[in-house]
Amino acid sequence: MKKKALSLLLAMTMVGTLMTGCGGATKSDESTEAKTEAAEDKDTEAAEDKDAEATDESEEATPSTTVGDGSEGEIKVWVADAVVDFTAKEAEQFLNDNPDYAGYKVTVEAVGEGDVAGNMITDVESGADIYVFAQDQISRLVSAGALETVNPDVIDDVKSANDEGSVKAATVGGEMYAYPLTSDNGYFLYYDKSVVKDPSTLEGIVADCEAAGKNFYMEINNGWYQTAFFFGTGCELTYDTDDSGNFTKANVTYASDEGVAALKAMIALSESKAFQNGSAMGEATNVGAIIDGTWDSSTAQDVFGDNFACAKLPTFKDANGTEYQMSGFGGFKLLGVKPQTDDNKLAACDALANFLASEQVQLDRYTEVGWGPSNLNAQASDAVKSDVALSALAEQLKYTIPQGQYPGDYWTLATSLGDSVRNGDITSSSTDEELMETLKQFQETCESYAN
């Protein structure tokens, strides 16, 4: 192995040791759903969902909206700015349809997913009674006592009504702590169907792009996209946290035969003449296929025109012919209810949350602001099914894991690993032993962030 690859990872190991050796916790990932910051700042934290980026910037200046008379008390709801008016309208409908709760005043305030968890954990008592948050924050919120479990009277219905990924994202330690709201953050394949004849295999897509002189884009030096290979072969990379959000344990199995298979596949892709490192459709040139998300759907349609097509991520094979389905992170928005001392208010909060996460409201939310539903019936509606990008993502989310919390340094380390591939420090000529040594150093560094 070239010494440069080893030195990069060793340097990261030293940084991790310095950051954890003095008894302080490493920097935790304060981002929400993965996307935005992976595009804007690949070397720090997980990325936030593009729709959150587009709508949350002006939330502090957005006034709250209130419905109801307040004779029985107030229910405070935090949602992203884009859905404040929508949520207030639906809350008013809920109060009209449920006279038992008509005496409550519902105040809907704009607080984006990037801020809600930090605000709730800082001061649970002053926080919202009902709030939307990204699934990567659920463990912290549970540890802080900021989430009530889902109403046992409706939990079976909630589980059966929503897709498996969103239900899993809402569950901690076997208990369901939130109502699934969306299944719309993740990545999949956009492609030009005049170029790519069969999008089901990575090898086939690359060959078609090479034959047509077109580019295939994937951001392999990004810790969000990179997991598509490693999770696909069965590797694990997750973290446990304590009640304060400190990382206490790293569950990593990259230094394994499965890890070597994933790294070889990433190397093989990088060595194709069609390969380009990137994940933003608006920045791609001469593109035949790209791994990207729903936020770039309209751009992809403009670029590909009549040849626009989408699909789940493809499979890939190792040297022995074993086939793996590309995996990765999935992202979900969840609706949480804060524990209450007043049982009547808790019942009202549970009922309102269940309503806001219901099939029809999810479908209406998709129609008005484009949030992709987690509800299975809503996903099967003609309106959602006609959205080919969301349909491709829904298929891909069957093979992903919900993104949890990761140290900020993980994302930097993943960039170093991907850059070692891109720069040719490790290649298809590297031996299995050399690749295993690279992954061993990567794994040990990941583990050091939780010491």
N, C-alpha and C positions, 0 to 999 in steps of 0.2 A: 504494500500500500504506500502511496505517496505520503510523505511525512506531514504535508500541509493539512490534510484532512484530520490527522490525529491531533495536530497541534491546535487546530480550531476547537475541537471538542474538549481537549485538555484545558484550554484557556477558559472555556465555559465552566468546566468543573471547578476550577480555582475561584471563579467569580461566585458560583453557587456556594462554595465552602465559606468564602469570606462573608457572604450575606447571611448565612445561617449559623455560623460558628460562634457568634457572640450572644446567642440566646434570643435574637430578634427574629420575628417571622419574616419570610420573604414577602415580596409584594404580591398581593392577591389580585386576581383578575376582577376588576370592578366593572367590566363591560357587560352589556346585555347580550342579545343574540349575535351570533357570529356573522359579520360581514364587513361593515363599514371600515373599522379600524384596521382590518387586515389589508384593505386596499390603500388606506391613507397612512398607516403606520405599522408596517409588517413586523417591525422589530420590537414591539412592546406587548400589546394585549390582544385578546380575541376580538373579532370584529363584530360590530353591531349591525343589526338588520337595516337594510337600505331604507325601508319605509320609515323606520324610526329616525334615521338621519334626516330624511326629507321633511319630517313633520314636527320634530321635537325642538328645533332651534329656537322658536319664539314662544315656548310654552310659559316661561315665567311672566310674560306680558299678557297672557291670555286670561281674562276674567273667568271666574267660576259661573256655573249655571245652576240654578236652584229650582226645584219643583216640589210641590206638596205643602201642607199648611204648618207642619212642625209641632202640632199639639201633643204628640207622643214622643217627640225627640227628633234628632237629626242623624242621618246616615251620610257619612262623607265617602265619596268615591273618587279615586285617582285613576285617570286614564290618559293616554297620549292625546296631544292637542287635536290631532286629526279626527278623533272620535268623541270629543266633548259634547258637541251639539247632538250627535247621534245618540250617545248614551243618555243624555238628559231627556231626549224625546222618548226613548224606550223606557226609562224609569217612570216617566209620567204615565205611559201606557200601563205599566205594571201597577202603579197606585190606583189607576182607574179600574183595573180589572180585579184588584184584590182589596176590597173594602176593609178587611181586617188590618191592613197596613196603611190605610189611607191617611192616618194621622201623622205619619212620618214625613219629615222634610228631607229630600235627597239633594245633596249639594255635590255637583260634579266638577272636579278641578283638574286642570291640565298638569300632570306630572308624568314625564316620560319613563319608559322602562329602564333607562340608564341611571335614573335618580331614585326611583321608588324604593328599591331595596335598601340603599344606604340611609334614606330618610326614615324608613320603618324601623330599621335596626337601631338607629341612633335614639329614637324616641317612639317606642311602640304605642304608648298611651296617647300621644298626640297625633299619631299617624292615621291614615284612612281606615275606615271600617271595611271597605271593599276596594281592591286595587288590582290592576293588571301588571304583571311582571314577566320577565323572561325566565325560561326554565332553568337557566344556569345559576339562578339565585335561590332556588327553593331550599337547598340545604341550610344556607345561612339564615333564611327566614324562619325555618322550622326551629333551628337551634336558638334563635332569639325569642322564641315564643310569639312570633308575629303571625302565625297561621293556625286557624282552627281546622280540624279535619272536616272533610265533606260530610254533609248531613247524612247520617246512616239511612234515613228514610228514602233517599233518592240515589244513593251511591251506586247501586246495581244498575239503575237506569242510566246514570251518567257514564259508567264504564262501558256499557253495551252500545251507547249512542255515539261514542267517539272512537277515533282510530287508535290502534294499539300504541303507536309512538307517543301520542299526546297523553294517554292514560299513564303510560310508563313515566313520562316526564313529570307528571303530577303526583307521583308516588315516591315516598321516602320510607325505607324500613318496613315495607308492607302496608303502610297507611297512606291513603289518598288525602292530600292536603290542599288541593286546588281543583277548580273546574276548568277543564280544557276549553280553550277559546279559539286558537288557530293552529294550523299545521302548514306554515307557509314560508319557513326559512330553512334553506339548505341549498344544495347545488345539484345540478343534473347536466345533461348534454343538450346543447343547441347545435344544430348542424344544417348544412346545405344538402338537401336531398338529391340534388343533381350531381353532387360529389360523393357523398357517403351513401353507398347502396344498402348496407346492413349495419345499423348502429349498435348491434348487440355485443360485439367483441371489440376490445381495444386494438387488437392486432389488425382487425379488418378496417377499422376507422383510420388508423395510421397509414395502412397500405393504400387506401383510397385517396387520402390527402396527398400522399407522396406521388401517386400516379397522376393526380390532377395538378400538381404543383401548388397545392394550397397548404395553409398553415393549420396546425392543430394546437390549440392553446389550453394549458393547464398550469396553475401556479404552484409548482412543486416545492418551492422554498417558503411556503406559507403553512403554518401548523394546522390550519383549518382544513385546507384542501388535501394536504399531505396524508392525513389519516385515511383517505379513501383507499390507499394501498394497504396500509398496515392493519386497519380494522377489517379490511376485506379478507385478509389471510387469517384472521382470528386473533391478532395481537390486541393487548389491552393497554390503555393509558388513561387512568383516572386518578383522582386524588380524594382522600378523605380529609374532612376538616373538623375542628373542635367547635365549641359553642361560640368562640370569638372569631371564627372564620379563619383561624390559622391552619395551615396545611400540616396534617399529622402523619399521613401515610401516602406513599405513591404506589399505585398498583400498575406496574409496567412490565410488559413481557416482550419488548422489542428485541432483546438479545436472545433470539430463538431461531429455529429453522424457519418459522413462519415470518419472522422479521426479515431474515435474509431473502426469502422469496419476494416479499413486498419491496425491499430495497432494490433487488435485481430488476423488478418490473419498472420501477421508477427510473432506474438507470437506462433500461432499454428504451423507454419513451424519450428520455432526454437526448439519446443518441440518434433519434430519427431526424432526417433532414426537414421533416414537416413540423417538428416541435418548436413551439415558442412558449416562453414562460410568461403567463399572465392569466387574468380572470375577468377583465373588464371588456365587454363587447365594444364599448365606444372607443377603446384604444387599440382594438385588434385591426390588423390589415391582412388582406388577401386570405381571409379566414374560410376554412372549410368546416371546422367544428371547434367548439369551445365549451369548457366546463365552467358554468356560471350559474346565476340564480335568477329568481323571478323579477328582481328589480331591473334587470336588463332585457326584459321580454320585448318591450316596444322597440328598443334599439336593434335587437336581433331580427325582428320582423322587418324593420327598415333595411337592414343590411342584406338579408337573404331574400326578401320579396316573396315571390311565388314559391320559392324553394325552401321557405322557412319550415323547420321541423324540430321537434323535441323528443327526448327519450330519457329514461332512467340511465344512470351510468352503466357502462358496459362491463362485461366480464374480462378477465385476463388469465393467461395460463403460465405456469412455471415451466422449468426445463423438463420436468417429468410428465407434463401434460395435465397436471391437476388444475382444474378451473376454479377461479375465485370471482365472486361478485364484488365489484368496487363498492365500498361502504362510505364511512365518514360521519360527520356530525349532522344532526338534525336540530332544528330550532322551533320552539313552540311558545306561544303566548298563553299564559295561564291567568285565571281570575281567582284571587285569594280573599278569604274572609278572616278578619282579625278576631281573636277570642274576645268575648264580651262577658261582662259581669251581670248584665240584664238578659235573662233568658228570652224575654219577648223581643228584645232588639236583635238578639242572635237569630231567632227564628225569622225575623224580617230580613236580616242581612242574607241568610242562607237562601231564602225564597227569591230575593232579588238577584243574587248571584246566579242561581240556577236558571232564572229567567233570561238574564243577559247572556248566558252561555248556551241557551237552547237552540234547537235546530233553526227555527224561523229567524231568530235574531242574528244568528251567525250568517245565515243566508242574506238577510237584509244588510248586514255589515259588509259583506263581500260586495254586494251591489252598489252600496254607497261609497265605500272607501277602499275596496279591493283587498281586504284582509282575507286570506284563504282559510276556509272553515276546517275545523277538526271533526265536526259532526259528519257521520257517514252518510246520512240521508242528504245533507246539504251538499256534500261532495258529489253525490250521485245526481244532483239536479242538472237540468239541461244547461243552465247558465254557467255553472262551475265546470262541468264536463267539456264545454266548448272552449274553456281556457286551457289551451294545450300545454302551456308552461306549468300551470298548477297541477294538471293531470300527470305530467311527467314527474314533478316533484313528489306528488302523493305516492307514486309508484316507487320512487327512490327512497322515500322515508321509511319504507318497510324494511330497508336493509341498513339503516343508520342507528346510531345511539344518540340520545339527547345530550347536548353539550352541558357538562357540569362546570365547576369552577377550576381554573388552572392558574398557577403562578404566572405572573407577567413574564418571568424569565423563560418559561417554557416556549413562548412564541419566538423569542430570540434564538433559543437553542434549535428549534425546528428550522428556522431560517438558515442557520449555519449548516445543518445537515443537508438541506436542499441545495444550498450553494456549493457544498462539497461535490454534489452530483453534477450541477450545472457547470462548474469550473473544471471538471475532469479530474478532481483529486481522487475520486473513486470511480471506476469505469467497469464496463463489462469484462475487462481483462483482470480485474481484481479477483483474488481467490475468495472462497467462502470464508476462510479463516480471517482474511483482512476485513471483509464486510462484517463479520461477527464482532471483530474487535471494535470497529466503528460504532456498531449498535450497542455494544457493552458499555462503551464510554458515554454514549447518549443516555442509556438507561441509568447508569450510575449518577449522572448529572441530574436527571429528572428526580431521582430518589433523594438527592442531596437537598432539594428545595423543600422537602418535608421533614428535615431533621432539626 
